[in-house]
Amino acid sequence: MTAADDLCRFVDASPTPFHAVETAAARLEEVGYTRVDETQAWPEPGGRHLVLRGGSLVAWDDTAGESPTTPFRIIGAHTDSPNLRVKEHHDRALDGTDVVALEPYGAPLLSTWFDRDLAVAGRVALRDGTVRLVHVAEPVLRVPNLAIHLEREGAVPDKQRGLDAVWSQSGTPFLDWLGERSGFDGSDVLGFELMTADAVPSARVGVDGWLVAAPRLDNQATCFAGIEALVAAPSSHRQVLVLFDHEEVGSSSERGAGSDLLLTVVERVVAAAGGTRDDVHRAVAGSIIASGDMAHATHPNRPERHEPLHRISLGGGPVLKVNQNLRYATDAVGAAEFARACEQAGVPLQRYVHRADLPCGSTIGPISAARTGITTVDVGAPQLAMHSARETMAAADVDHYVRALTAFFALPA
């Protein structure tokens, strides 16, 4: 099975950030990583461990027996993607049709969510104190377009009134129905984070399957590549994979890139090795992060929307992302380090610069760099239709991306 096929399996198993980190944890546990509870004493140095915090994960390989001051090589990504999420009060009915009220999370390309088969997934917190993951993979929800005969102007979707989904005629409250399908009583739900997901499985498309068409490539393709890199790279020095939640809404949460999650793990790893507070700072000062997030391939129908000297090709290899106004964290040192990794992996490298007259998106890179003080380089893999309900990338770039990140981990610290 190719890396692209494995990516499709990973995405289909990961409809939400909560599912993504569980899928990642299961993959890492297969190769010897053990889970650590943040509330418990930290494990002794010299092992492979992971910790989950909501929809975020940090995994680290400390088997090489380093000194407390040994730097870390870190790959970062984010688990969340723009989508439509269920409102707190969500049940309503109109003329015998049951409707679930939804609202956008992040900045989804809204037109792509209409007239699409949508599943529902997320987590619920129950009266007994337990938290359960839920995933009804079958098509349940559908957000209908308004016919052209009723609005010929093609108005921009109304985020407040135009995104609710039809789903039933039974009159059953949505949480009660979900509980019946998932093994709990809807009346016991005291909190929930529920979201929609494309119900159509990921697929290889195009001649000879040269493309991957899937939801959430931004940024589960990086999550997948980072996991595979961590598994494949030789354990020659400290390696960390961090998958943050909430990048699409600013990263300001207890588990986002603006939180203490990464630094806490780094500090506790150093302390477990007998290090002091000064040793933590010494280790951090020599560390480097590859902040991975998907990149814009040059659109074949709208090439004028891209910087003309920085065309990005599907299948053309990983992308180094540079922005002079620090929407990306890349500097010369970080750029050279990732270019060196691509050279050692034998994969081509593309360099991305956003048009100067268009606002540029950002990543976890600048946020994590400011939070930790660690040298950071922003990288990615090229794709089309970013923030669509269904995105597209070249199958060859999945393998390119995994090989580049594996080489990044393997470079001398």
C-alpha positions as a Markdown table, in Angstrom:
| # | Residue | x | y | z |
|---|---|---|---|---|
| 1 | Met | 0.0 | 0.0 | 0.0 |
| 2 | Thr | 1.4 | 3.4 | -0.9 |
| 3 | Ala | 1.7 | 6.4 | 1.4 |
| 4 | Ala | -1.2 | 8.1 | -0.4 |
| 5 | Asp | -3.4 | 5.1 | 0.3 |
| 6 | Asp | -2.4 | 5.1 | 3.9 |
| 7 | Leu | -3.2 | 8.8 | 4.1 |
| 8 | Cys | -6.7 | 8.2 | 2.8 |
| 9 | Arg | -7.2 | 5.6 | 5.6 |
| 10 | Phe | -5.9 | 8.0 | 8.2 |
| 11 | Val | -8.2 | 10.8 | 7.1 |
| 12 | Asp | -11.3 | 8.6 | 6.9 |
| 13 | Ala | -10.6 | 7.4 | 10.5 |
| 14 | Ser | -10.2 | 11.0 | 11.7 |
| 15 | Pro | -13.3 | 13.1 | 11.2 |
| 16 | Thr | -12.4 | 15.4 | 14.1 |
| 17 | Pro | -9.3 | 16.5 | 16.0 |
| 18 | Phe | -10.3 | 14.1 | 18.8 |
| 19 | His | -10.4 | 11.2 | 16.5 |
| 20 | Ala | -7.2 | 12.3 | 14.7 |
| 21 | Val | -5.1 | 12.2 | 17.9 |
| 22 | Glu | -6.6 | 8.8 | 18.8 |
| 23 | Thr | -5.7 | 7.5 | 15.3 |
| 24 | Ala | -2.2 | 8.9 | 15.7 |
| 25 | Ala | -1.8 | 7.4 | 19.2 |
| 26 | Ala | -2.9 | 4.0 | 18.0 |
| 27 | Arg | -0.3 | 4.1 | 15.2 |
| 28 | Leu | 2.5 | 5.1 | 17.6 |
| 29 | Glu | 1.5 | 2.5 | 20.2 |
| 30 | Glu | 1.9 | -0.1 | 17.5 |
| 31 | Val | 5.7 | 0.7 | 17.4 |
| 32 | Gly | 6.2 | 0.9 | 21.1 |
| 33 | Tyr | 5.1 | 4.4 | 22.3 |
| 34 | Thr | 3.2 | 4.4 | 25.7 |
| 35 | Arg | 0.6 | 6.9 | 26.8 |
| 36 | Val | 1.4 | 9.3 | 29.7 |
| 37 | Asp | -1.2 | 11.0 | 31.9 |
| 38 | Glu | -0.2 | 14.6 | 32.4 |
| 39 | Thr | -1.5 | 14.4 | 36.0 |
| 40 | Gln | 0.8 | 11.5 | 36.8 |
| 41 | Ala | 4.6 | 11.4 | 37.5 |
| 42 | Trp | 6.7 | 11.8 | 34.3 |
| 43 | Pro | 8.3 | 8.6 | 33.0 |
| 44 | Glu | 12.1 | 8.0 | 33.3 |
| 45 | Pro | 14.2 | 9.1 | 30.4 |
| 46 | Gly | 15.1 | 6.8 | 27.6 |
| 47 | Gly | 11.7 | 5.8 | 26.2 |
| 48 | Arg | 9.0 | 6.6 | 23.7 |
| 49 | His | 5.9 | 8.2 | 25.0 |
| 50 | Leu | 2.9 | 10.3 | 24.1 |
| 51 | Val | 0.5 | 12.6 | 25.8 |
| 52 | Leu | -3.0 | 13.7 | 24.7 |
| 53 | Arg | -4.7 | 16.9 | 25.7 |
| 54 | Gly | -8.2 | 17.1 | 24.0 |
| 55 | Gly | -7.6 | 17.2 | 20.3 |
| 56 | Ser | -3.8 | 17.7 | 20.7 |
| 57 | Leu | -1.0 | 15.2 | 21.0 |
| 58 | Val | 2.7 | 15.4 | 21.8 |
| 59 | Ala | 4.9 | 12.3 | 21.2 |
| 60 | Trp | 8.6 | 12.1 | 21.9 |
| 61 | Asp | 11.4 | 9.6 | 21.4 |
| 62 | Asp | 14.1 | 9.9 | 24.1 |
| 63 | Thr | 15.6 | 6.4 | 23.6 |
| 64 | Ala | 19.1 | 7.6 | 22.7 |
| 65 | Gly | 20.0 | 8.4 | 26.3 |
| 66 | Glu | 20.9 | 12.1 | 25.8 |
| 67 | Ser | 22.2 | 14.5 | 28.4 |
| 68 | Pro | 19.6 | 17.0 | 29.9 |
| 69 | Thr | 20.9 | 19.8 | 27.5 |
| 70 | Thr | 20.5 | 17.8 | 24.3 |
| 71 | Pro | 18.4 | 19.9 | 21.8 |
| 72 | Phe | 15.1 | 18.7 | 20.4 |
| 73 | Arg | 14.2 | 18.3 | 16.8 |
| 74 | Ile | 10.4 | 19.0 | 16.6 |
| 75 | Ile | 7.8 | 18.6 | 13.9 |
| 76 | Gly | 4.6 | 20.5 | 14.4 |
| 77 | Ala | 1.2 | 20.4 | 12.8 |
| 78 | His | -2.5 | 21.0 | 13.6 |
| 79 | Thr | -5.4 | 18.6 | 13.8 |
| 80 | Asp | -8.3 | 20.9 | 13.2 |
| 81 | Ser | -9.9 | 21.9 | 9.9 |
| 82 | Pro | -12.6 | 24.4 | 8.9 |
| 83 | Asn | -16.1 | 22.9 | 9.0 |
| 84 | Leu | -19.6 | 23.4 | 10.3 |
| 85 | Arg | -20.3 | 22.7 | 13.9 |
| 86 | Val | -23.4 | 22.0 | 15.9 |
| 87 | Lys | -24.8 | 25.0 | 18.0 |
| 88 | Glu | -25.6 | 24.6 | 21.7 |
| 89 | His | -29.4 | 25.0 | 21.0 |
| 90 | His | -29.7 | 23.3 | 17.6 |
| 91 | Asp | -33.1 | 21.6 | 17.2 |
| 92 | Arg | -35.8 | 23.3 | 15.2 |
| 93 | Ala | -38.5 | 22.3 | 12.8 |
| 94 | Leu | -40.2 | 23.9 | 9.8 |
| 95 | Asp | -43.2 | 22.4 | 8.1 |
| 96 | Gly | -42.5 | 18.9 | 9.3 |
| 97 | Thr | -38.8 | 19.0 | 8.5 |
| 98 | Asp | -36.3 | 18.7 | 11.4 |
| 99 | Val | -33.3 | 21.0 | 11.1 |
| 100 | Val | -30.0 | 21.1 | 13.0 |
| 101 | Ala | -28.5 | 24.5 | 13.5 |
| 102 | Leu | -24.9 | 24.8 | 12.5 |
| 103 | Glu | -22.3 | 27.5 | 12.5 |
| 104 | Pro | -18.9 | 27.8 | 10.8 |
| 105 | Tyr | -15.6 | 26.9 | 12.5 |
| 106 | Gly | -12.6 | 28.8 | 11.2 |
| 107 | Ala | -13.0 | 30.0 | 7.6 |
| 108 | Pro | -14.5 | 27.2 | 5.5 |
| 109 | Leu | -15.1 | 27.6 | 1.8 |
| 110 | Leu | -18.8 | 27.8 | 2.5 |
| 111 | Ser | -20.1 | 27.0 | -1.0 |
| 112 | Thr | -18.5 | 23.6 | -0.8 |
| 113 | Trp | -20.6 | 22.5 | 2.2 |
| 114 | Phe | -23.9 | 22.9 | 0.5 |
| 115 | Asp | -25.8 | 19.9 | -1.0 |
| 116 | Arg | -23.1 | 17.5 | 0.3 |
| 117 | Asp | -23.6 | 14.3 | 2.3 |
| 118 | Leu | -22.4 | 15.1 | 5.8 |
| 119 | Ala | -21.6 | 12.8 | 8.7 |
| 120 | Val | -21.5 | 13.9 | 12.3 |
| 121 | Ala | -18.7 | 13.3 | 14.8 |
| 122 | Gly | -17.0 | 14.8 | 17.9 |
| 123 | Arg | -17.1 | 14.2 | 21.6 |
| 124 | Val | -19.7 | 14.4 | 24.4 |
| 125 | Ala | -19.3 | 14.9 | 28.1 |
| 126 | Leu | -21.8 | 12.9 | 30.1 |
| 127 | Arg | -23.4 | 13.2 | 33.5 |
| 128 | Asp | -21.3 | 10.4 | 35.0 |
| 129 | Gly | -18.1 | 12.3 | 34.2 |
| 130 | Thr | -17.1 | 10.3 | 31.2 |
| 131 | Val | -16.2 | 11.7 | 27.8 |
| 132 | Arg | -17.0 | 9.7 | 24.7 |
| 133 | Leu | -16.0 | 10.0 | 21.1 |
| 134 | Val | -18.9 | 9.7 | 18.6 |
| 135 | His | -18.9 | 9.2 | 14.9 |
| 136 | Val | -21.9 | 8.4 | 12.8 |
| 137 | Ala | -20.2 | 7.9 | 9.4 |
| 138 | Glu | -23.3 | 7.6 | 7.3 |
| 139 | Pro | -24.8 | 10.6 | 5.5 |
| 140 | Val | -27.1 | 12.3 | 8.1 |
| 141 | Leu | -27.1 | 16.0 | 7.5 |
| 142 | Arg | -27.5 | 18.1 | 4.4 |
| 143 | Val | -27.3 | 21.8 | 4.0 |
| 144 | Pro | -29.6 | 22.7 | 1.0 |
| 145 | Asn | -28.8 | 25.4 | -1.5 |
| 146 | Leu | -31.5 | 27.9 | -2.4 |
| 147 | Ala | -32.7 | 27.3 | -6.0 |
| 148 | Ile | -31.5 | 29.8 | -8.6 |
| 149 | His | -35.1 | 30.6 | -9.4 |
| 150 | Leu | -35.5 | 32.1 | -5.8 |
| 151 | Glu | -32.2 | 34.0 | -5.7 |
| 152 | Arg | -30.7 | 34.6 | -9.1 |
| 153 | Glu | -28.0 | 37.0 | -7.9 |
| 154 | Gly | -26.0 | 34.2 | -6.3 |
| 155 | Ala | -25.7 | 35.8 | -2.9 |
| 156 | Val | -22.9 | 35.1 | -0.4 |
| 157 | Pro | -24.0 | 32.4 | 2.0 |
| 158 | Asp | -25.6 | 33.8 | 5.2 |
| 159 | Lys | -23.5 | 32.4 | 8.1 |
| 160 | Gln | -26.4 | 32.9 | 10.6 |
| 161 | Arg | -29.4 | 31.7 | 8.6 |
| 162 | Gly | -28.1 | 29.8 | 5.6 |
| 163 | Leu | -26.1 | 26.9 | 7.1 |
| 164 | Asp | -28.6 | 24.8 | 9.0 |
| 165 | Ala | -29.0 | 21.2 | 7.9 |
| 166 | Val | -32.1 | 19.1 | 7.2 |
| 167 | Trp | -31.9 | 15.6 | 8.7 |
| 168 | Ser | -35.2 | 14.0 | 9.8 |
| 169 | Gln | -39.0 | 14.1 | 10.0 |
| 170 | Ser | -39.3 | 12.2 | 13.3 |
| 171 | Gly | -39.4 | 15.1 | 15.7 |
| 172 | Thr | -36.7 | 13.4 | 17.8 |
| 173 | Pro | -34.1 | 15.7 | 19.4 |
| 174 | Phe | -30.8 | 15.4 | 17.6 |
| 175 | Leu | -28.8 | 14.5 | 20.8 |
| 176 | Asp | -31.4 | 11.8 | 21.7 |
| 177 | Trp | -31.0 | 10.3 | 18.2 |
| 178 | Leu | -27.2 | 10.5 | 18.4 |
| 179 | Gly | -27.2 | 8.9 | 21.8 |
| 180 | Glu | -29.3 | 6.0 | 20.6 |
| 181 | Arg | -26.8 | 5.4 | 17.8 |
| 182 | Ser | -23.8 | 5.8 | 20.1 |
| 183 | Gly | -24.8 | 4.1 | 23.3 |
| 184 | Phe | -25.7 | 6.8 | 25.7 |
| 185 | Asp | -28.9 | 8.7 | 26.8 |
| 186 | Gly | -29.2 | 12.1 | 25.2 |
| 187 | Ser | -30.5 | 13.6 | 28.5 |
| 188 | Asp | -27.1 | 12.7 | 30.1 |
| 189 | Val | -25.1 | 15.0 | 27.7 |
| 190 | Leu | -23.9 | 18.0 | 29.7 |
| 191 | Gly | -21.4 | 19.2 | 27.1 |
| 192 | Phe | -20.5 | 18.5 | 23.5 |
| 193 | Glu | -18.2 | 19.4 | 20.7 |
| 194 | Leu | -19.9 | 18.1 | 17.5 |
| 195 | Met | -19.1 | 18.8 | 14.0 |
| 196 | Thr | -19.9 | 17.8 | 10.4 |
| 197 | Ala | -17.6 | 15.9 | 8.1 |
| 198 | Asp | -17.8 | 14.9 | 4.5 |
| 199 | Ala | -19.4 | 11.4 | 4.5 |
| 200 | Val | -17.7 | 10.4 | 1.1 |
| 201 | Pro | -14.6 | 8.4 | 1.7 |
| 202 | Ser | -11.2 | 9.7 | 0.5 |
| 203 | Ala | -10.2 | 8.6 | -2.9 |
| 204 | Arg | -7.4 | 8.4 | -5.5 |
| 205 | Val | -8.7 | 10.2 | -8.6 |
| 206 | Gly | -7.4 | 11.3 | -12.0 |
| 207 | Val | -5.5 | 9.1 | -14.5 |
| 208 | Asp | -3.8 | 6.3 | -12.6 |
| 209 | Gly | -4.9 | 7.8 | -9.3 |
| 210 | Trp | -2.3 | 10.5 | -9.4 |
| 211 | Leu | -4.4 | 12.7 | -7.1 |
| 212 | Val | -5.8 | 12.4 | -3.6 |
| 213 | Ala | -9.2 | 13.8 | -3.1 |
| 214 | Ala | -10.1 | 14.0 | 0.5 |
| 215 | Pro | -11.5 | 16.2 | 3.3 |
| 216 | Arg | -9.2 | 17.7 | 5.9 |
| 217 | Leu | -6.0 | 17.4 | 3.9 |
| 218 | Asp | -5.3 | 20.8 | 5.6 |
| 219 | Asn | -3.8 | 19.7 | 7.9 |
| 220 | Gln | -4.2 | 16.0 | 8.4 |
| 221 | Ala | -1.8 | 15.3 | 5.5 |
| 222 | Thr | 0.9 | 16.9 | 7.7 |
| 223 | Cys | -0.3 | 15.0 | 10.8 |
| 224 | Phe | 0.0 | 11.8 | 8.8 |
| 225 | Ala | 3.4 | 12.7 | 7.4 |
| 226 | Gly | 4.7 | 13.7 | 10.8 |
| 227 | Ile | 3.6 | 10.4 | 12.4 |
| 228 | Glu | 5.2 | 8.3 | 9.6 |
| 229 | Ala | 8.4 | 10.4 | 9.9 |
| 230 | Leu | 8.6 | 9.8 | 13.7 |
| 231 | Val | 8.1 | 6.1 | 13.1 |
| 232 | Ala | 10.7 | 5.9 | 10.3 |
| 233 | Ala | 13.5 | 8.2 | 11.6 |
| 234 | Pro | 16.4 | 6.6 | 13.4 |
| 235 | Ser | 16.4 | 7.3 | 17.2 |
| 236 | Ser | 19.7 | 9.1 | 17.2 |
| 237 | His | 18.6 | 12.1 | 19.3 |
| 238 | Arg | 15.6 | 13.7 | 20.9 |
| 239 | Gln | 12.6 | 13.8 | 18.5 |
| 240 | Val | 9.2 | 15.3 | 19.2 |
| 241 | Leu | 6.0 | 15.4 | 17.2 |
| 242 | Val | 3.4 | 17.9 | 18.3 |
| 243 | Leu | -0.1 | 18.1 | 16.8 |
| 244 | Phe | -2.0 | 21.1 | 18.0 |
| 245 | Asp | -5.7 | 21.8 | 18.0 |
| 246 | His | -7.4 | 25.1 | 17.2 |
| 247 | Glu | -5.0 | 26.5 | 14.6 |
| 248 | Glu | -7.9 | 27.5 | 12.4 |
| 249 | Val | -9.3 | 29.8 | 15.1 |
| 250 | Gly | -6.1 | 31.4 | 16.3 |
| 251 | Ser | -4.4 | 28.7 | 18.5 |
| 252 | Ser | -5.4 | 30.5 | 21.8 |
| 253 | Ser | -6.6 | 27.6 | 23.9 |
| 254 | Glu | -5.2 | 25.3 | 26.5 |
| 255 | Arg | -4.2 | 22.9 | 23.7 |
| 256 | Gly | -3.4 | 25.3 | 20.9 |
| 257 | Ala | 0.0 | 26.4 | 19.7 |
| 258 | Gly | -0.3 | 29.4 | 22.0 |
| 259 | Ser | -0.6 | 27.2 | 25.0 |
| 260 | Asp | 2.1 | 25.7 | 27.3 |
| 261 | Leu | 1.6 | 22.2 | 26.0 |
| 262 | Leu | 4.9 | 21.9 | 24.0 |
| 263 | Leu | 7.0 | 23.7 | 26.5 |
| 264 | Thr | 5.6 | 21.7 | 29.4 |
| 265 | Val | 6.5 | 18.4 | 27.7 |
| 266 | Val | 10.0 | 19.7 | 26.9 |
| 267 | Glu | 10.6 | 20.9 | 30.4 |
| 268 | Arg | 9.4 | 17.6 | 32.0 |
| 269 | Val | 11.5 | 15.5 | 29.6 |
| 270 | Val | 14.6 | 17.5 | 30.6 |
| 271 | Ala | 13.7 | 17.4 | 34.3 |
| 272 | Ala | 13.2 | 13.6 | 34.1 |
| 273 | Ala | 16.7 | 13.4 | 32.8 |
| 274 | Gly | 18.0 | 15.2 | 35.9 |
| 275 | Gly | 18.2 | 18.6 | 34.2 |
| 276 | Thr | 17.8 | 22.0 | 35.9 |
| 277 | Arg | 15.9 | 25.0 | 34.7 |
| 278 | Asp | 19.0 | 26.3 | 33.1 |
| 279 | Asp | 19.3 | 23.0 | 31.2 |
| 280 | Val | 15.8 | 23.5 | 29.8 |
| 281 | His | 16.8 | 26.8 | 28.4 |
| 282 | Arg | 20.0 | 25.4 | 26.9 |
| 283 | Ala | 18.1 | 22.5 | 25.3 |
| 284 | Val | 15.5 | 24.9 | 23.9 |
| 285 | Ala | 18.2 | 27.3 | 22.5 |
| 286 | Gly | 19.6 | 24.5 | 20.3 |
| 287 | Ser | 16.3 | 23.1 | 19.2 |
| 288 | Ile | 14.5 | 23.6 | 15.9 |
| 289 | Ile | 10.8 | 23.2 | 14.8 |
| 290 | Ala | 9.5 | 22.3 | 11.3 |
| 291 | Ser | 6.0 | 23.8 | 11.4 |
| 292 | Gly | 4.1 | 21.8 | 8.8 |
| 293 | Asp | 0.9 | 23.1 | 7.2 |
| 294 | Met | -0.4 | 22.6 | 3.7 |
| 295 | Ala | 0.6 | 25.0 | 0.9 |
| 296 | His | -1.2 | 26.6 | -2.0 |
| 297 | Ala | -0.4 | 24.9 | -5.4 |
| 298 | Thr | -0.7 | 27.3 | -8.3 |
| 299 | His | -4.3 | 27.0 | -9.4 |
| 300 | Pro | -4.6 | 26.0 | -13.1 |
| 301 | Asn | -7.6 | 28.2 | -13.7 |
| 302 | Arg | -6.5 | 31.2 | -11.8 |
| 303 | Pro | -2.7 | 31.5 | -12.0 |
| 304 | Glu | -2.8 | 35.2 | -11.8 |
| 305 | Arg | -3.8 | 34.9 | -8.1 |
| 306 | His | -0.3 | 33.6 | -7.3 |
| 307 | Glu | 3.1 | 35.3 | -7.1 |
| 308 | Pro | 4.4 | 34.9 | -10.6 |
| 309 | Leu | 8.0 | 34.0 | -9.6 |
| 310 | His | 7.0 | 31.3 | -7.2 |
| 311 | Arg | 4.8 | 28.8 | -9.0 |
| 312 | Ile | 4.0 | 25.7 | -7.0 |
| 313 | Ser | 3.3 | 22.4 | -8.8 |
| 314 | Leu | 1.3 | 19.5 | -7.7 |
| 315 | Gly | 3.7 | 16.6 | -7.4 |
| 316 | Gly | 6.6 | 19.0 | -7.3 |
| 317 | Gly | 7.7 | 18.2 | -3.8 |
| 318 | Pro | 7.5 | 19.8 | -0.3 |
| 319 | Val | 7.1 | 23.6 | 0.0 |
| 320 | Leu | 9.3 | 26.0 | 2.0 |
| 321 | Lys | 7.1 | 28.9 | 3.0 |
| 322 | Val | 8.6 | 32.4 | 3.5 |
| 323 | Asn | 6.8 | 35.7 | 4.4 |
| 324 | Gln | 8.7 | 38.9 | 5.2 |
| 325 | Asn | 5.9 | 40.0 | 7.5 |
| 326 | Leu | 6.2 | 36.9 | 9.6 |
| 327 | Arg | 3.0 | 35.2 | 8.7 |
| 328 | Tyr | 5.4 | 32.3 | 8.3 |
| 329 | Ala | 8.2 | 31.9 | 10.8 |
| 330 | Thr | 10.9 | 30.8 | 8.3 |
| 331 | Asp | 14.3 | 32.6 | 8.5 |
| 332 | Ala | 17.5 | 31.8 | 6.7 |
| 333 | Val | 18.7 | 29.3 | 9.2 |
| 334 | Gly | 15.5 | 27.3 | 9.2 |
| 335 | Ala | 15.2 | 27.5 | 5.4 |
| 336 | Ala | 18.7 | 26.0 | 5.0 |
| 337 | Glu | 17.9 | 23.2 | 7.5 |
| 338 | Phe | 14.8 | 22.1 | 5.6 |
| 339 | Ala | 16.5 | 22.4 | 2.3 |
| 340 | Arg | 19.3 | 20.2 | 3.6 |
| 341 | Ala | 16.7 | 17.7 | 4.7 |
| 342 | Cys | 15.1 | 17.6 | 1.3 |
| 343 | Glu | 18.5 | 17.1 | -0.3 |
| 344 | Gln | 19.3 | 14.2 | 1.9 |
| 345 | Ala | 15.9 | 12.7 | 1.2 |
| 346 | Gly | 16.3 | 13.1 | -2.5 |
| 347 | Val | 13.1 | 15.0 | -3.0 |
| 348 | Pro | 12.6 | 18.3 | -4.8 |
| 349 | Leu | 12.0 | 21.5 | -2.9 |
| 350 | Gln | 9.6 | 24.3 | -3.9 |
| 351 | Arg | 9.7 | 27.8 | -2.4 |
| 352 | Tyr | 6.4 | 29.7 | -1.7 |
| 353 | Val | 5.9 | 33.4 | -1.4 |
| 354 | His | 2.4 | 34.9 | -1.3 |
| 355 | Arg | 1.4 | 37.8 | -3.6 |
| 356 | Ala | 2.4 | 41.0 | -1.8 |
| 357 | Asp | -0.9 | 42.6 | -2.7 |
| 358 | Leu | -3.0 | 39.9 | -1.1 |
| 359 | Pro | -3.4 | 39.1 | 2.7 |
| 360 | Cys | -1.4 | 36.0 | 3.6 |
| 361 | Gly | -2.7 | 33.2 | 5.9 |
| 362 | Ser | -0.6 | 32.0 | 8.8 |
| 363 | Thr | 0.3 | 28.8 | 10.7 |
| 364 | Ile | 1.2 | 27.5 | 14.1 |
| 365 | Gly | 4.8 | 28.5 | 13.2 |
| 366 | Pro | 5.0 | 32.1 | 14.3 |
| 367 | Ile | 2.8 | 31.4 | 17.4 |
| 368 | Ser | 4.8 | 28.5 | 18.5 |
| 369 | Ala | 8.1 | 30.3 | 17.8 |
| 370 | Ala | 7.0 | 33.2 | 19.9 |
| 371 | Arg | 5.8 | 31.0 | 22.7 |
| 372 | Thr | 8.9 | 28.8 | 22.9 |
| 373 | Gly | 11.8 | 30.9 | 21.4 |
| 374 | Ile | 12.7 | 27.9 | 19.2 |
| 375 | Thr | 14.0 | 28.4 | 15.7 |
| 376 | Thr | 11.1 | 27.6 | 13.4 |
| 377 | Val | 10.8 | 26.9 | 9.7 |
| 378 | Asp | 7.3 | 26.8 | 8.0 |
| 379 | Val | 6.9 | 24.0 | 5.4 |
| 380 | Gly | 4.1 | 22.2 | 3.7 |
| 381 | Ala | 2.9 | 20.1 | 0.8 |
| 382 | Pro | 1.1 | 21.6 | -2.2 |
| 383 | Gln | -2.7 | 21.3 | -2.5 |
| 384 | Leu | -5.7 | 22.9 | -4.3 |
| 385 | Ala | -9.0 | 24.1 | -2.8 |
| 386 | Met | -7.7 | 24.8 | 0.7 |
| 387 | His | -10.5 | 25.1 | 3.3 |
| 388 | Ser | -12.9 | 23.3 | 0.9 |
| 389 | Ala | -15.0 | 20.5 | 2.3 |
| 390 | Arg | -13.0 | 18.3 | -0.1 |
| 391 | Glu | -9.4 | 19.2 | -1.1 |
| 392 | Thr | -6.9 | 17.8 | -3.6 |
| 393 | Met | -3.2 | 17.0 | -3.6 |
| 394 | Ala | -0.8 | 14.9 | -5.7 |
| 395 | Ala | -0.3 | 11.3 | -4.4 |
| 396 | Ala | 3.4 | 11.6 | -5.1 |
| 397 | Asp | 3.7 | 14.5 | -2.7 |
| 398 | Val | 2.5 | 12.4 | 0.2 |
| 399 | Asp | 5.6 | 10.2 | -0.2 |
| 400 | His | 7.8 | 13.3 | -0.8 |
| 401 | Tyr | 6.5 | 14.9 | 2.4 |
| 402 | Val | 7.0 | 11.8 | 4.5 |
| 403 | Arg | 10.6 | 11.4 | 3.2 |
| 404 | Ala | 11.5 | 15.1 | 3.8 |
| 405 | Leu | 10.2 | 15.1 | 7.4 |
| 406 | Thr | 11.9 | 11.8 | 8.1 |
| 407 | Ala | 15.2 | 13.3 | 6.9 |
| 408 | Phe | 14.5 | 16.5 | 9.0 |
| 409 | Phe | 14.2 | 14.3 | 12.1 |
| 410 | Ala | 17.4 | 12.4 | 11.2 |
| 411 | Leu | 19.7 | 15.4 | 10.7 |
| 412 | Pro | 22.3 | 15.9 | 13.4 |
| 413 | Ala | 21.0 | 18.0 | 16.3 |
